[in-house]
């Protein structure tokens, strides 16, 4: 299986503009720029998309882990906070922090934590990130 996305950039770093596209249609010439990436202007950026991919991947991986234990989640709500820091070597994604809250009938806190940790290690996006990945997992009762 392969997935593709593309980017087109026109102009200099600070005054240029780019677009991101993917065949699925959600990204279709979606604009991004220096200000959306480094100055918190409205719009998307590559790091935000990586955070979204990590959150989505992790949520599915946790659902699979729970399913393997005959537990069906009512809901899994995941937020990923990705940190982009300027190091001596340049801009670097230094961490990806997962906050997850699950509502899983029949699960206890220890069971949820165990499966959340396995999902973090098994999520393909977690595996591709060369950054420290941390997590908070919480089970709602």
C-alpha positions as CSV (number, residue, x, y, z in Angstrom):
1,X,0.0,0.0,0.0
2,X,1.3,3.5,-0.8
3,X,-0.2,6.9,0.0
4,X,0.8,10.1,-1.8
5,X,0.5,13.8,-1.3
6,X,2.2,16.7,-3.1
7,X,3.3,20.2,-2.5
8,X,4.0,23.1,-4.8
9,X,5.9,26.2,-3.5
10,X,6.3,29.5,-5.3
11,X,8.5,32.3,-4.3
12,X,11.0,32.9,-1.5
13,X,10.8,31.4,2.0
14,X,9.1,34.3,3.8
15,X,7.2,35.9,0.9
16,X,6.3,32.7,-1.0
17,X,3.2,30.6,-0.8
18,X,2.5,26.9,-1.3
19,X,-0.2,24.4,-1.8
20,X,-0.7,20.9,-0.5
21,X,-2.8,18.3,-2.3
22,X,-3.6,14.6,-1.8
23,X,-5.7,12.3,-4.0
24,X,-8.3,11.7,-1.3
25,X,-9.6,15.2,-1.9
26,X,-9.4,16.7,1.6
27,X,-6.3,18.5,0.6
28,X,-6.8,20.1,-2.8
29,X,-4.5,23.0,-3.4
30,X,-4.7,23.8,0.3
31,X,-2.6,26.9,0.9
32,X,0.2,27.2,3.4
33,X,3.0,29.8,3.9
34,X,5.8,30.9,6.2
35,X,3.3,32.7,8.4
36,X,1.0,29.7,8.8
37,X,4.0,27.5,9.6
38,X,6.2,29.7,11.9
39,X,4.0,32.6,13.0
40,X,0.7,30.9,13.9
41,X,-1.3,32.6,11.2
42,X,-4.6,31.1,10.2
43,X,-4.2,28.2,7.8
44,X,-2.5,24.8,7.9
45,X,1.1,23.7,7.8
46,X,3.0,20.4,7.5
47,X,3.5,19.9,11.2
48,X,-0.2,20.4,11.9
49,X,-0.9,17.7,9.3
50,X,1.6,15.4,10.9
51,X,-0.1,16.0,14.3
52,X,-3.5,15.2,12.7
53,X,-2.1,12.0,11.1
54,X,-0.6,10.9,14.4
55,X,-3.9,11.5,16.3
56,X,-5.9,9.6,13.7
57,X,-3.4,6.7,13.4
58,X,-3.1,6.3,17.2
59,X,-6.9,6.4,17.7
60,X,-7.3,3.5,15.2
61,X,-4.4,1.6,16.7
62,X,-6.0,1.9,20.2
63,X,-9.3,0.7,18.9
64,X,-7.6,-2.3,17.4
65,X,-5.7,-3.0,20.6
66,X,-8.9,-2.8,22.6
67,X,-10.7,-5.0,20.1
68,X,-8.1,-7.7,20.5
69,X,-9.1,-7.8,24.2
70,X,-12.8,-8.0,23.3
71,X,-13.4,-4.4,24.3
72,X,-15.3,-2.0,22.0
73,X,-14.7,1.7,22.6
74,X,-17.7,3.9,22.7
75,X,-15.3,6.8,21.9
76,X,-11.6,7.6,21.7
77,X,-10.7,11.3,21.6
78,X,-7.1,12.0,20.8
79,X,-5.2,15.3,20.6
80,X,-1.6,15.4,19.5
81,X,0.6,18.4,20.3
82,X,3.6,18.4,18.1
83,X,6.6,20.6,19.0
84,X,8.7,22.3,16.4
85,X,11.8,23.9,17.9
86,X,14.7,25.8,16.4
87,X,17.8,23.9,17.3
88,X,21.4,24.6,16.3
89,X,20.9,22.2,13.5
90,X,17.8,24.0,12.3
91,X,14.0,23.6,12.8
92,X,13.2,20.2,14.2
93,X,10.2,18.3,15.3
94,X,11.3,17.5,18.8
95,X,8.3,15.8,20.4
96,X,4.8,14.6,19.8
97,X,2.6,14.4,22.8
98,X,-0.6,12.3,22.8
99,X,-3.6,13.2,25.0
100,X,-6.2,10.5,24.8
101,X,-9.5,10.0,26.6
102,X,-11.4,6.9,26.0
103,X,-14.8,5.7,26.9
104,X,-14.6,1.9,26.9
105,X,-17.4,-0.1,28.6
106,X,-15.9,-3.0,30.6
107,X,-12.4,-1.6,30.8
108,X,-10.5,-0.5,33.9
109,X,-7.8,2.2,34.0
110,X,-4.9,-0.3,34.0
111,X,-6.3,-2.2,31.0
112,X,-6.8,1.1,29.1
113,X,-3.3,2.3,29.9
114,X,-1.8,-1.0,28.8
115,X,-3.6,-0.9,25.4
116,X,-2.9,2.8,25.0
117,X,0.9,2.2,25.4
118,X,0.8,-0.7,23.0
119,X,-1.1,1.5,20.5
120,X,1.5,4.2,20.8
121,X,4.3,1.8,20.0
122,X,2.3,0.1,17.2
123,X,0.9,3.1,15.4
124,X,2.7,3.4,12.0
125,X,2.9,7.2,12.4
126,X,4.5,6.9,15.8
127,X,7.1,4.6,14.2
128,X,8.0,7.1,11.5
129,X,8.5,10.0,13.8
130,X,12.1,10.5,14.8
131,X,11.0,12.4,17.9
132,X,10.3,11.9,21.5
133,X,6.7,10.7,21.8
134,X,4.9,11.1,25.1
135,X,1.3,10.4,26.1
136,X,-1.4,10.8,28.7
137,X,-4.2,8.2,28.6
138,X,-7.4,8.6,30.5
139,X,-10.4,6.3,30.7
140,X,-13.8,7.9,31.3
141,X,-16.2,6.0,33.5
